[in-house]
Structure formats: C-alpha cells, structure tokens
Amino acid sequence: MAEGFLKNFFLNQGIDVIVKSGGISSNARDGMLISMDARLAMKEIGIVLSQKDLSTDIKKHPELILEADLILTLTKQHKEEIHKFIRMNNKHILTIKEFAGGKGDIADPSMKELEGFRRARIEIVECLMKGLNKYSF
C-alpha cells in the first residue's frame, strides 16, 4: 500500500522516482498476488493497485536493498530483520512512523481482513504525508 501511495504521490507531482516494495518477514513470498484487501483499501482513496503486480521476498532479491536510497518499514522488527540480513553501508532505513518524525510501528495488516488494511492505510498515508511535507516538491 505504501508503494502504491508513493508512486501515485510522485506521479502527481511530476517527479521521476523509482518506488519498490518487498517483504522481509518469515511469511514473505515471491510471486504472490497483492492482497485483495490491500487493493480494496487503496481503491477507496482512488489509488488502483495493479492486479498484475506480484510480491517480492527481499531475502531472495538483496539487490533491492543495495540499490535503495531510502528504505521504509512498517515495524521496528522489519527494520532490524533487514539490518541482520544485509550490511547497509550508510543506507537510510526508517520505520514509516520514524520518517514522519514519530516512534512506534504500523501494525502489519496481513491476515487482518479489510478493516485491518484500512487502519494500516490510514496510518501509512498520514505518516508518509508528514514525512514528505518536510520536503518541497
């Protein structure tokens, strides 16, 4: 959902930025369809997530970490798992709440049905906007 929001944000600003997402948790899988609940939650705010996009397990694609200028995670645990997985060498890695200037986690909505995805979407969008508002576009 964060990837979809950020792609939409930068597209609307006319800014050419590459945004990618992937999972690091033990349940992360390559090649899975985006959750229907995630697609529905984002569609409610006018952002359409492609039915063709597939999930990425970043443990199988460490180049995504190495190529990134900024990595945002839902939780501190996800952040720590990335640090344990690969040496970061001055990469910026923050939770989405840290990006917004706060602390804490956004609950991973996996297995939480549509309402869980809505709650996560609200937090993700609010935090990303707070973080993005620090910059002038």
The first five atom37 places (N, CA, C, CB, O) and aatype in JSON, in Angstrom:
{
  "aatype": [12, 0, 6, 7, 13, 10, 11, 2, 13, 13, 10, 2, 5, 7, 9, 3, 19, 9, 19, 11, 15, 7, 7, 9, 15, 15, 2, 0, 1, 3, 7, 12, 10, 9, 15, 12, 3, 0, 1, 10, 0, 12, 11, 6, 9, 7, 9, 19, 10, 15, 5, 11, 3, 10, 15, 16, 3, 9, 11, 11, 8, 14, 6, 10, 9, 10, 6, 0, 3, 10, 9, 10, 16, 10, 16, 11, 5, 8, 11, 6, 6, 9, 8, 11, 13, 9, 1, 12, 2, 2, 11, 8, 9, 10, 16, 9, 11, 6, 13, 0, 7, 7, 11, 7, 3, 9, 0, 3, 14, 15, 12, 11, 6, 10, 6, 7, 13, 1, 1, 0, 1, 9, 6, 9, 19, 6, 4, 10, 12, 11, 7, 10, 2, 11, 18, 15, 13],
  "atom_mask": [
    [1, 1, 1, 1, 1],
    [1, 1, 1, 1, 1],
    [1, 1, 1, 1, 1],
    [1, 1, 1, 0, 1],
    [1, 1, 1, 1, 1],
    [1, 1, 1, 1, 1],
    [1, 1, 1, 1, 1],
    [1, 1, 1, 1, 1],
    [1, 1, 1, 1, 1],
    [1, 1, 1, 1, 1],
    [1, 1, 1, 1, 1],
    [1, 1, 1, 1, 1],
    [1, 1, 1, 1, 1],
    [1, 1, 1, 0, 1],
    [1, 1, 1, 1, 1],
    [1, 1, 1, 1, 1],
    [1, 1, 1, 1, 1],
    [1, 1, 1, 1, 1],
    [1, 1, 1, 1, 1],
    [1, 1, 1, 1, 1],
    [1, 1, 1, 1, 1],
    [1, 1, 1, 0, 1],
    [1, 1, 1, 0, 1],
    [1, 1, 1, 1, 1],
    [1, 1, 1, 1, 1],
    [1, 1, 1, 1, 1],
    [1, 1, 1, 1, 1],
    [1, 1, 1, 1, 1],
    [1, 1, 1, 1, 1],
    [1, 1, 1, 1, 1],
    [1, 1, 1, 0, 1],
    [1, 1, 1, 1, 1],
    [1, 1, 1, 1, 1],
    [1, 1, 1, 1, 1],
    [1, 1, 1, 1, 1],
    [1, 1, 1, 1, 1],
    [1, 1, 1, 1, 1],
    [1, 1, 1, 1, 1],
    [1, 1, 1, 1, 1],
    [1, 1, 1, 1, 1],
    [1, 1, 1, 1, 1],
    [1, 1, 1, 1, 1],
    [1, 1, 1, 1, 1],
    [1, 1, 1, 1, 1],
    [1, 1, 1, 1, 1],
    [1, 1, 1, 0, 1],
    [1, 1, 1, 1, 1],
    [1, 1, 1, 1, 1],
    [1, 1, 1, 1, 1],
    [1, 1, 1, 1, 1],
    [1, 1, 1, 1, 1],
    [1, 1, 1, 1, 1],
    [1, 1, 1, 1, 1],
    [1, 1, 1, 1, 1],
    [1, 1, 1, 1, 1],
    [1, 1, 1, 1, 1],
    [1, 1, 1, 1, 1],
    [1, 1, 1, 1, 1],
    [1, 1, 1, 1, 1],
    [1, 1, 1, 1, 1],
    [1, 1, 1, 1, 1],
    [1, 1, 1, 1, 1],
    [1, 1, 1, 1, 1],
    [1, 1, 1, 1, 1],
    [1, 1, 1, 1, 1],
    [1, 1, 1, 1, 1],
    [1, 1, 1, 1, 1],
    [1, 1, 1, 1, 1],
    [1, 1, 1, 1, 1],
    [1, 1, 1, 1, 1],
    [1, 1, 1, 1, 1],
    [1, 1, 1, 1, 1],
    [1, 1, 1, 1, 1],
    [1, 1, 1, 1, 1],
    [1, 1, 1, 1, 1],
    [1, 1, 1, 1, 1],
    [1, 1, 1, 1, 1],
    [1, 1, 1, 1, 1],
    [1, 1, 1, 1, 1],
    [1, 1, 1, 1, 1],
    [1, 1, 1, 1, 1],
    [1, 1, 1, 1, 1],
    [1, 1, 1, 1, 1],
    [1, 1, 1, 1, 1],
    [1, 1, 1, 1, 1],
    [1, 1, 1, 1, 1],
    [1, 1, 1, 1, 1],
    [1, 1, 1, 1, 1],
    [1, 1, 1, 1, 1],
    [1, 1, 1, 1, 1],
    [1, 1, 1, 1, 1],
    [1, 1, 1, 1, 1],
    [1, 1, 1, 1, 1],
    [1, 1, 1, 1, 1],
    [1, 1, 1, 1, 1],
    [1, 1, 1, 1, 1],
    [1, 1, 1, 1, 1],
    [1, 1, 1, 1, 1],
    [1, 1, 1, 1, 1],
    [1, 1, 1, 1, 1],
    [1, 1, 1, 0, 1],
    [1, 1, 1, 0, 1],
    [1, 1, 1, 1, 1],
    [1, 1, 1, 0, 1],
    [1, 1, 1, 1, 1],
    [1, 1, 1, 1, 1],
    [1, 1, 1, 1, 1],
    [1, 1, 1, 1, 1],
    [1, 1, 1, 1, 1],
    [1, 1, 1, 1, 1],
    [1, 1, 1, 1, 1],
    [1, 1, 1, 1, 1],
    [1, 1, 1, 1, 1],
    [1, 1, 1, 1, 1],
    [1, 1, 1, 1, 1],
    [1, 1, 1, 0, 1],
    [1, 1, 1, 1, 1],
    [1, 1, 1, 1, 1],
    [1, 1, 1, 1, 1],
    [1, 1, 1, 1, 1],
    [1, 1, 1, 1, 1],
    [1, 1, 1, 1, 1],
    [1, 1, 1, 1, 1],
    [1, 1, 1, 1, 1],
    [1, 1, 1, 1, 1],
    [1, 1, 1, 1, 1],
    [1, 1, 1, 1, 1],
    [1, 1, 1, 1, 1],
    [1, 1, 1, 1, 1],
    [1, 1, 1, 1, 1],
    [1, 1, 1, 0, 1],
    [1, 1, 1, 1, 1],
    [1, 1, 1, 1, 1],
    [1, 1, 1, 1, 1],
    [1, 1, 1, 1, 1],
    [1, 1, 1, 1, 1],
    [1, 1, 1, 1, 1]
  ],
  "atom_positions": [
    [[0.82, -1.19, 0.0], [0.0, 0.0, 0.0], [0.87, 1.25, 0.0], [-0.94, 0.0, 1.2], [0.56, 2.23, -0.68]],
    [[1.96, 1.21, 0.76], [2.87, 2.37, 0.78], [3.47, 2.6, -0.6], [3.98, 2.16, 1.82], [3.59, 3.74, -1.04]],
    [[3.84, 1.52, -1.27], [4.39, 1.65, -2.63], [3.37, 2.31, -3.55], [4.8, 0.27, -3.19], [3.71, 3.23, -4.28]],
    [[2.13, 1.85, -3.52], [1.09, 2.42, -4.36], [0.85, 3.88, -4.06], [0.0, 0.0, 0.0], [0.7, 4.69, -4.98]],
    [[0.81, 4.23, -2.78], [0.6, 5.62, -2.4], [1.76, 6.49, -2.89], [0.45, 5.75, -0.87], [1.54, 7.54, -3.48]],
    [[2.99, 6.05, -2.64], [4.15, 6.86, -3.04], [4.26, 7.0, -4.55], [5.43, 6.25, -2.49], [4.58, 8.07, -5.05]],
    [[4.0, 5.93, -5.29], [4.02, 6.03, -6.75], [3.0, 7.06, -7.22], [3.74, 4.66, -7.4], [3.3, 7.88, -8.09]],
    [[1.81, 7.01, -6.66], [0.76, 7.96, -7.02], [1.16, 9.38, -6.64], [-0.57, 7.58, -6.33], [0.97, 10.31, -7.43]],
    [[1.72, 9.56, -5.46], [2.14, 10.88, -4.99], [3.17, 11.49, -5.95], [2.72, 10.79, -3.57], [3.0, 12.61, -6.42]],
    [[4.24, 10.74, -6.24], [5.3, 11.28, -7.09], [4.83, 11.48, -8.52], [6.5, 10.36, -7.06], [5.26, 12.42, -9.18]],
    [[3.97, 10.61, -9.02], [3.41, 10.78, -10.36], [2.63, 12.09, -10.43], [2.5, 9.59, -10.73], [2.78, 12.85, -11.39]],
    [[1.81, 12.35, -9.42], [1.01, 13.58, -9.4], [1.88, 14.83, -9.25], [0.01, 13.53, -8.26], [1.48, 15.92, -9.67]],
    [[3.06, 14.68, -8.67], [3.99, 15.81, -8.52], [4.87, 15.98, -9.76], [4.87, 15.61, -7.29], [5.61, 16.96, -9.87]],
    [[4.8, 15.01, -10.68], [5.65, 15.06, -11.87], [7.1, 14.75, -11.56], [0.0, 0.0, 0.0], [8.01, 15.21, -12.26]],
    [[7.33, 13.98, -10.51], [8.69, 13.65, -10.08], [8.99, 12.2, -10.45], [8.87, 13.88, -8.54], [8.21, 11.3, -10.13]],
    [[10.11, 12.0, -11.12], [10.51, 10.66, -11.56], [11.3, 9.97, -10.45], [11.35, 10.74, -12.87], [12.5, 10.21, -10.29]],
    [[10.62, 9.12, -9.7], [11.23, 8.39, -8.59], [10.84, 6.92, -8.74], [10.77, 8.95, -7.2], [9.7, 6.6, -9.08]],
    [[11.8, 6.05, -8.5], [11.51, 4.62, -8.52], [11.11, 4.2, -7.12], [12.73, 3.79, -9.04], [11.85, 4.43, -6.16]],
    [[9.95, 3.58, -7.0], [9.45, 3.1, -5.71], [9.2, 1.61, -5.86], [8.13, 3.86, -5.28], [8.51, 1.16, -6.77]],
    [[9.77, 0.84, -4.94], [9.58, -0.61, -4.95], [9.28, -1.07, -3.53], [10.84, -1.35, -5.52], [9.63, -0.39, -2.56]],
    [[8.64, -2.22, -3.42], [8.4, -2.76, -2.09], [8.7, -4.25, -2.08], [6.94, -2.51, -1.65], [8.74, -4.91, -3.11]],
    [[8.92, -4.74, -0.88], [9.2, -6.15, -0.7], [9.01, -6.53, 0.75], [0.0, 0.0, 0.0], [8.94, -5.67, 1.63]],
    [[8.93, -7.82, 0.99], [8.75, -8.32, 2.34], [10.02, -8.94, 2.87], [0.0, 0.0, 0.0], [10.83, -9.47, 2.11]],
    [[10.2, -8.88, 4.19], [11.37, -9.46, 4.85], [10.95, -10.49, 5.89], [12.21, -8.37, 5.5], [11.78, -11.3, 6.32]],
    [[9.7, -10.48, 6.31], [9.25, -11.4, 7.36], [9.33, -12.84, 6.9], [7.81, -11.06, 7.78], [9.51, -13.13, 5.72]],
    [[9.19, -13.74, 7.85], [9.28, -15.17, 7.53], [8.18, -15.61, 6.58], [9.21, -16.0, 8.81], [8.33, -16.62, 5.88]],
    [[7.07, -14.88, 6.54], [5.97, -15.25, 5.63], [6.05, -14.53, 4.28], [4.64, -14.94, 6.28], [5.14, -14.66, 3.46]],
    [[7.14, -13.78, 4.04], [7.3, -13.1, 2.74], [7.51, -14.14, 1.65], [8.5, -12.1, 2.78], [8.26, -15.1, 1.82]],
    [[6.84, -13.94, 0.54], [6.93, -14.87, -0.58], [7.11, -14.1, -1.89], [5.67, -15.77, -0.65], [6.63, -12.98, -2.04]],
    [[7.81, -14.72, -2.8], [7.95, -14.18, -4.15], [6.76, -14.62, -5.0], [9.28, -14.65, -4.78], [6.3, -15.76, -4.88]],
    [[6.29, -13.73, -5.84], [5.32, -14.1, -6.86], [3.88, -14.24, -6.44], [0.0, 0.0, 0.0], [3.08, -14.8, -7.18]],
    [[3.52, -13.74, -5.27], [2.13, -13.8, -4.82], [1.4, -12.54, -5.28], [2.05, -13.96, -3.27], [1.99, -11.47, -5.38]],
    [[0.12, -12.69, -5.55], [-0.7, -11.53, -5.93], [-0.87, -10.6, -4.73], [-2.07, -11.97, -6.47], [-0.87, -11.05, -3.58]],
    [[-1.03, -9.33, -5.01], [-1.31, -8.36, -3.95], [-2.65, -8.72, -3.32], [-1.32, -6.9, -4.5], [-3.6, -9.09, -4.02]],
    [[-2.72, -8.61, -2.02], [-3.93, -8.93, -1.28], [-5.13, -8.16, -1.83], [-3.75, -8.63, 0.2], [-5.05, -6.96, -2.11]],
    [[-6.24, -8.86, -1.98], [-7.48, -8.2, -2.41], [-7.86, -7.11, -1.41], [-8.63, -9.23, -2.55], [-8.34, -6.04, -1.81]],
    [[-7.65, -7.37, -0.12], [-7.99, -6.36, 0.89], [-7.12, -5.11, 0.74], [-7.82, -6.94, 2.3], [-7.61, -4.0, 0.91]],
    [[-5.84, -5.28, 0.42], [-4.97, -4.13, 0.17], [-5.47, -3.35, -1.04], [-3.5, -4.57, -0.04], [-5.53, -2.12, -1.01]],
    [[-5.82, -4.07, -2.09], [-6.32, -3.39, -3.3], [-7.61, -2.63, -3.01], [-6.55, -4.41, -4.44], [-7.78, -1.49, -3.45]],
    [[-8.52, -3.25, -2.26], [-9.79, -2.59, -1.93], [-9.56, -1.36, -1.05], [-10.75, -3.56, -1.23], [-10.16, -0.31, -1.28]],
    [[-8.7, -1.49, -0.05], [-8.43, -0.36, 0.85], [-7.85, 0.82, 0.09], [-7.48, -0.79, 1.97], [-8.2, 1.97, 0.37]],
    [[-6.97, 0.57, -0.86], [-6.38, 1.66, -1.63], [-7.36, 2.22, -2.66], [-5.11, 1.19, -2.31], [-7.37, 3.42, -2.92]],
    [[-8.16, 1.35, -3.24], [-9.15, 1.82, -4.21], [-10.12, 2.8, -3.57], [-9.92, 0.62, -4.81], [-10.61, 3.72, -4.23]],
    [[-10.4, 2.62, -2.28], [-11.3, 3.53, -1.56], [-10.78, 4.96, -1.54], [-11.5, 3.04, -0.14], [-11.56, 5.89, -1.38]],
    [[-9.48, 5.14, -1.7], [-8.92, 6.5, -1.74], [-8.44, 6.86, -3.15], [-7.76, 6.64, -0.74], [-7.66, 7.8, -3.33]],
    [[-8.91, 6.11, -4.13], [-8.64, 6.45, -5.52], [-7.32, 5.97, -6.09], [0.0, 0.0, 0.0], [-6.9, 6.43, -7.15]],
    [[-6.66, 5.06, -5.39], [-5.39, 4.52, -5.88], [-5.61, 3.06, -6.26], [-4.26, 4.66, -4.8], [-5.99, 2.24, -5.43]],
    [[-5.35, 2.76, -7.52], [-5.57, 1.41, -8.03], [-4.24, 0.65, -8.01], [-6.18, 1.43, -9.46], [-3.28, 1.05, -8.67]],
    [[-4.2, -0.43, -7.26], [-3.03, -1.31, -7.25], [-3.24, -2.36, -8.33], [-2.82, -1.98, -5.84], [-4.29, -2.99, -8.41]],
    [[-2.25, -2.53, -9.15], [-2.35, -3.44, -10.28], [-2.6, -4.88, -9.85], [-1.09, -3.37, -11.12], [-2.02, -5.37, -8.88]],
    [[-3.46, -5.54, -10.6], [-3.71, -6.96, -10.36], [-2.58, -7.8, -10.93], [-5.04, -7.38, -10.97], [-2.54, -9.01, -10.72]],
    [[-1.66, -7.17, -11.65], [-0.53, -7.89, -12.25], [0.71, -7.86, -11.37], [-0.21, -7.31, -13.61], [1.61, -8.68, -11.53]],
    [[0.78, -6.9, -10.43], [1.96, -6.8, -9.57], [2.02, -7.99, -8.62], [1.94, -5.49, -8.77], [1.0, -8.47, -8.12]],
    [[3.24, -8.46, -8.39], [3.45, -9.63, -7.54], [4.35, -9.26, -6.36], [4.06, -10.79, -8.34], [5.15, -8.32, -6.45]],
    [[4.22, -9.99, -5.29], [5.03, -9.75, -4.1], [6.49, -10.12, -4.35], [4.48, -10.54, -2.91], [6.82, -10.92, -5.23]],
    [[7.36, -9.51, -3.54], [8.79, -9.76, -3.65], [9.34, -10.07, -2.27], [9.52, -8.55, -4.27], [9.15, -9.3, -1.32]],
    [[10.02, -11.18, -2.15], [10.74, -11.55, -0.93], [12.14, -10.97, -1.06], [10.77, -13.12, -0.7], [12.94, -11.46, -1.86]],
    [[12.44, -9.93, -0.29], [13.73, -9.26, -0.49], [14.91, -10.12, -0.04], [13.76, -7.94, 0.26], [16.06, -9.82, -0.37]],
    [[14.65, -11.17, 0.71], [15.75, -12.09, 1.05], [16.25, -12.8, -0.21], [15.28, -13.13, 2.1], [17.4, -13.23, -0.28]],
    [[15.38, -12.92, -1.21], [15.77, -13.52, -2.48], [16.26, -12.47, -3.48], [14.61, -14.3, -3.08], [16.79, -12.81, -4.54]],
    [[16.08, -11.2, -3.14], [16.45, -10.1, -4.04], [17.2, -9.01, -3.26], [15.2, -9.51, -4.74], [16.71, -7.89, -3.16]],
    [[18.38, -9.33, -2.7], [19.1, -8.34, -1.9], [19.49, -7.09, -2.68], [20.34, -8.97, -1.32], [19.79, -6.05, -2.09]],
    [[19.49, -7.18, -4.0], [19.82, -6.0, -4.81], [18.84, -4.87, -4.57], [19.85, -6.37, -6.3], [19.19, -3.7, -4.72]],
    [[17.6, -5.19, -4.21], [16.63, -4.13, -3.91], [17.1, -3.28, -2.74], [15.24, -4.73, -3.6], [16.92, -2.06, -2.73]],
    [[17.69, -3.92, -1.75], [18.21, -3.19, -0.6], [19.45, -2.39, -1.01], [18.56, -4.16, 0.57], [19.58, -1.22, -0.67]],
    [[20.33, -3.03, -1.74], [21.59, -2.38, -2.12], [21.37, -1.19, -3.05], [22.49, -3.39, -2.79], [22.15, -0.24, -3.0]],
    [[20.34, -1.23, -3.88], [20.07, -0.15, -4.84], [19.27, 1.0, -4.22], [19.32, -0.7, -6.03], [19.19, 2.08, -4.8]],
    [[18.68, 0.78, -3.06], [17.77, 1.77, -2.47], [18.53, 2.94, -1.86], [16.9, 1.11, -1.42], [19.6, 2.78, -1.28]],
    [[17.95, 4.13, -1.99], [18.45, 5.31, -1.31], [17.79, 5.48, 0.05], [18.23, 6.56, -2.16], [18.38, 6.04, 0.97]],
    [[16.57, 5.0, 0.17], [15.8, 5.09, 1.41], [14.95, 3.84, 1.52], [14.91, 6.39, 1.44], [14.33, 3.41, 0.55]],
    [[14.93, 3.25, 2.71], [14.1, 2.08, 2.96], [13.17, 2.42, 4.11], [14.96, 0.82, 3.28], [13.61, 2.85, 5.18]],
    [[11.87, 2.23, 3.88], [10.86, 2.45, 4.91], [10.21, 1.12, 5.25], [9.78, 3.48, 4.43], [9.9, 0.33, 4.37]],
    [[10.01, 0.88, 6.55], [9.4, -0.37, 7.0], [8.17, -0.06, 7.85], [10.41, -1.22, 7.8], [8.04, 1.03, 8.39]],
    [[7.28, -1.04, 7.95], [6.12, -0.87, 8.82], [6.52, -0.92, 10.29], [5.07, -1.95, 8.53], [6.01, -0.16, 11.11]],
    [[7.45, -1.82, 10.62], [7.77, -2.06, 12.03], [9.27, -2.01, 12.3], [7.22, -3.41, 12.45], [10.09, -2.14, 11.39]],
    [[9.58, -1.81, 13.57], [10.97, -1.85, 14.01], [11.55, -3.24, 13.77], [11.1, -1.45, 15.5], [12.72, -3.37, 13.41]],
    [[10.74, -4.27, 13.97], [11.2, -5.64, 13.73], [11.61, -5.84, 12.27], [10.1, -6.65, 14.12], [12.64, -6.45, 12.0]],
    [[10.81, -5.32, 11.34], [11.17, -5.41, 9.92], [12.51, -4.7, 9.66], [10.06, -4.8, 9.02], [13.36, -5.2, 8.93]],
    [[12.67, -3.54, 10.28], [13.9, -2.77, 10.14], [15.09, -3.58, 10.66], [13.79, -1.43, 10.9], [16.14, -3.64, 10.01]],
    [[14.93, -4.19, 11.83], [16.01, -4.99, 12.42], [16.31, -6.22, 11.56], [15.63, -5.42, 13.84], [17.48, -6.6, 11.42]],
    [[15.28, -6.83, 10.99], [15.5, -8.0, 10.14], [16.31, -7.64, 8.9], [14.15, -8.62, 9.72], [17.15, -8.42, 8.45]],
    [[16.07, -6.46, 8.34], [16.86, -6.02, 7.19], [18.31, -5.81, 7.6], [16.27, -4.71, 6.58], [19.22, -6.22, 6.89]],
    [[18.52, -5.17, 8.76], [19.89, -4.96, 9.24], [20.61, -6.28, 9.47], [19.88, -4.13, 10.53], [21.8, -6.4, 9.18]],
    [[19.91, -7.28, 9.98], [20.52, -8.6, 10.22], [20.81, -9.31, 8.9], [19.6, -9.47, 11.1], [21.78, -10.06, 8.79]],
    [[19.97, -9.08, 7.92], [20.08, -9.79, 6.64], [21.25, -9.31, 5.8], [18.81, -9.62, 5.86], [21.94, -10.12, 5.19]],
    [[21.48, -8.01, 5.78], [22.5, -7.47, 4.87], [23.12, -6.21, 5.48], [21.89, -7.15, 3.48], [22.44, -5.43, 6.14]],
    [[24.4, -6.04, 5.25], [25.09, -4.84, 5.73], [24.6, -3.63, 4.93], [26.64, -5.0, 5.6], [24.55, -3.67, 3.7]],
    [[24.25, -2.58, 5.64], [23.57, -1.46, 5.0], [24.5, -0.38, 4.44], [22.64, -0.84, 5.98], [24.12, 0.3, 3.48]],
    [[25.7, -0.19, 5.0], [26.63, 0.81, 4.48], [25.99, 2.17, 4.22], [27.26, 0.31, 3.21], [25.84, 2.58, 3.08]],
    [[25.61, 2.83, 5.28], [25.09, 4.2, 5.21], [23.75, 4.33, 4.49], [26.07, 5.07, 4.52], [23.39, 5.43, 4.07]],
    [[23.01, 3.27, 4.35], [21.67, 3.36, 3.78], [20.73, 3.92, 4.85], [21.16, 1.96, 3.26], [20.88, 3.62, 6.03]],
    [[19.8, 4.72, 4.42], [18.79, 5.24, 5.34], [17.67, 4.22, 5.45], [18.25, 6.62, 4.86], [17.02, 3.89, 4.46]],
    [[17.45, 3.74, 6.65], [16.34, 2.82, 6.89], [15.58, 3.3, 8.11], [16.85, 1.35, 7.07], [16.14, 3.45, 9.2]],
    [[14.31, 3.54, 7.91], [13.44, 4.07, 8.95], [12.12, 3.32, 8.94], [13.2, 5.59, 8.76], [11.7, 2.78, 7.91]],
    [[11.47, 3.28, 10.09], [10.08, 2.86, 10.05], [9.29, 4.01, 9.43], [9.53, 2.47, 11.49], [9.77, 5.15, 9.42]],
    [[8.12, 3.73, 8.94], [7.31, 4.79, 8.34], [6.98, 5.85, 9.39], [6.0, 4.21, 7.74], [6.92, 7.04, 9.08]],
    [[6.77, 5.42, 10.64], [6.5, 6.4, 11.7], [7.72, 7.26, 11.99], [6.04, 5.69, 12.97], [7.58, 8.45, 12.27]],
    [[8.93, 6.68, 11.94], [10.15, 7.47, 12.12], [10.3, 8.48, 10.98], [11.39, 6.55, 12.18], [10.71, 9.62, 11.22]],
    [[9.97, 8.09, 9.77], [10.0, 9.0, 8.62], [9.11, 10.21, 8.88], [9.56, 8.28, 7.34], [9.42, 11.32, 8.45]],
    [[8.01, 9.99, 9.59], [7.07, 11.07, 9.92], [7.52, 11.88, 11.13], [5.7, 10.5, 10.17], [6.88, 12.87, 11.48]],
    [[8.61, 11.47, 11.77], [9.08, 12.18, 12.95], [8.58, 11.58, 14.25], [0.0, 0.0, 0.0], [8.76, 12.16, 15.31]],
    [[7.96, 10.42, 14.17], [7.4, 9.79, 15.36], [8.14, 8.52, 15.74], [0.0, 0.0, 0.0], [9.25, 8.26, 15.29]],
    [[7.47, 7.74, 16.57], [8.02, 6.47, 17.04], [6.93, 5.42, 16.94], [8.55, 6.58, 18.5], [5.75, 5.72, 16.81]],
    [[7.37, 4.17, 16.99], [6.41, 3.08, 17.01], [6.26, 2.41, 15.66], [0.0, 0.0, 0.0], [6.96, 2.72, 14.69]],
    [[5.32, 1.5, 15.63], [5.09, 0.66, 14.46], [3.71, 0.9, 13.87], [5.26, -0.81, 14.82], [2.8, 1.4, 14.54]],
    [[3.57, 0.53, 12.62], [2.26, 0.37, 12.0], [2.02, -1.12, 11.96], [2.19, 1.04, 10.55], [2.83, -1.87, 11.41]],
    [[0.92, -1.55, 12.52], [0.63, -2.98, 12.57], [0.55, -3.56, 11.17], [-0.69, -3.25, 13.33], [-0.13, -3.02, 10.29]],
    [[1.26, -4.66, 10.97], [1.23, -5.35, 9.67], [-0.19, -5.88, 9.46], [2.29, -6.52, 9.61], [-0.67, -6.66, 10.28]],
    [[-0.86, -5.47, 8.39], [-2.26, -5.86, 8.2], [-2.46, -7.28, 7.68], [-2.91, -4.91, 7.27], [-3.6, -7.74, 7.54]],
    [[-1.38, -7.97, 7.39], [-1.52, -9.34, 6.86], [-2.43, -10.16, 7.77], [-0.14, -10.03, 6.73], [-2.28, -10.15, 9.0]],
    [[-3.36, -10.86, 7.16], [-4.3, -11.73, 7.86], [-5.3, -10.97, 8.75], [-3.53, -12.71, 8.71], [-5.88, -11.55, 9.66]],
    [[-5.5, -9.68, 8.49], [-6.39, -8.87, 9.32], [-7.67, -8.44, 8.61], [-5.66, -7.64, 9.8], [-8.42, -7.62, 9.13]],
    [[-7.93, -8.97, 7.44], [-9.12, -8.64, 6.65], [-9.15, -7.16, 6.28], [-10.38, -9.0, 7.42], [-8.22, -6.42, 6.6]],
    [[-10.2, -6.74, 5.6], [-10.27, -5.4, 5.03], [-10.13, -4.31, 6.08], [-11.58, -5.22, 4.29], [-9.42, -3.33, 5.85]],
    [[-10.78, -4.44, 7.22], [-10.71, -3.38, 8.23], [-9.28, -3.17, 8.73], [-11.63, -3.73, 9.42], [-8.88, -2.04, 8.98]],
    [[-8.52, -4.23, 8.87], [-7.12, -4.11, 9.27], [-6.3, -3.37, 8.22], [0.0, 0.0, 0.0], [-5.42, -2.59, 8.55]],
    [[-6.6, -3.63, 6.95], [-5.91, -2.93, 5.87], [-6.32, -1.46, 5.82], [-6.21, -3.61, 4.52], [-5.5, -0.6, 5.51]],
    [[-7.57, -1.17, 6.13], [-8.0, 0.24, 6.19], [-7.25, 0.99, 7.28], [-9.53, 0.33, 6.43], [-6.76, 2.09, 7.06]],
    [[-7.16, 0.38, 8.47], [-6.44, 1.03, 9.57], [-4.97, 1.26, 9.19], [-6.53, 0.17, 10.86], [-4.42, 2.34, 9.43]],
    [[-4.37, 0.25, 8.61], [-2.96, 0.39, 8.19], [-2.83, 1.47, 7.12], [-2.42, -0.95, 7.66], [-1.9, 2.28, 7.17]],
    [[-3.75, 1.49, 6.17], [-3.7, 2.5, 5.09], [-3.76, 3.9, 5.67], [-4.86, 2.29, 4.09], [-3.0, 4.78, 5.27]],
    [[-4.66, 4.12, 6.62], [-4.79, 5.45, 7.22], [-3.48, 5.87, 7.87], [-5.93, 5.46, 8.27], [-3.01, 6.99, 7.67]],
    [[-2.88, 4.98, 8.64], [-1.61, 5.3, 9.29], [-0.49, 5.5, 8.28], [-1.22, 4.19, 10.27], [0.3, 6.44, 8.4]],
    [[-0.42, 4.64, 7.29], [0.62, 4.74, 6.27], [0.53, 6.09, 5.55], [0.5, 3.59, 5.25], [1.53, 6.79, 5.43]],
    [[-0.65, 6.44, 5.08], [-0.83, 7.69, 4.33], [-0.52, 8.9, 5.21], [-2.26, 7.78, 3.77], [0.17, 9.81, 4.78]],
    [[-1.04, 8.91, 6.44], [-0.79, 10.04, 7.34], [0.71, 10.21, 7.61], [-1.54, 9.86, 8.67], [1.23, 11.32, 7.55]],
    [[1.38, 9.11, 7.9], [2.81, 9.19, 8.21], [3.64, 9.57, 6.98], [3.3, 7.86, 8.76], [4.56, 10.38, 7.08]],
    [[3.32, 8.99, 5.84], [4.07, 9.34, 4.64], [3.88, 10.81, 4.3], [3.63, 8.47, 3.46], [4.84, 11.48, 3.91]],
    [[2.67, 11.33, 4.43], [2.44, 12.75, 4.14], [3.21, 13.64, 5.11], [0.94, 13.08, 4.2], [3.79, 14.65, 4.7]],
    [[3.23, 13.28, 6.39], [4.02, 14.06, 7.36], [5.49, 14.06, 6.97], [3.85, 13.49, 8.78], [6.15, 15.1, 7.0]],
    [[6.0, 12.9, 6.61], [7.4, 12.81, 6.21], [7.68, 13.56, 4.92], [0.0, 0.0, 0.0], [8.69, 14.26, 4.82]],
    [[6.81, 13.43, 3.95], [7.01, 14.11, 2.67], [6.87, 15.62, 2.79], [6.01, 13.59, 1.64], [7.51, 16.36, 2.04]],
    [[6.05, 16.09, 3.73], [5.86, 17.53, 3.9], [7.11, 18.23, 4.41], [4.72, 17.78, 4.86], [7.17, 19.46, 4.43]],
    [[8.11, 17.48, 4.83], [9.39, 18.07, 5.24], [10.18, 18.59, 4.03], [10.23, 17.05, 6.02], [11.13, 19.36, 4.18]],
    [[9.77, 18.15, 2.87], [10.48, 18.49, 1.64], [9.6, 19.36, 0.76], [10.91, 17.21, 0.88], [8.37, 19.3, 0.85]],
    [[10.21, 20.17, -0.09], [9.41, 20.98, -1.02], [9.44, 20.31, -2.39], [9.95, 22.45, -1.11], [10.5, 19.97, -2.91]],
    [[8.26, 20.13, -2.94], [8.13, 19.48, -4.25], [7.52, 20.46, -5.23], [7.26, 18.2, -4.17], [7.31, 20.12, -6.4]]
  ]
}
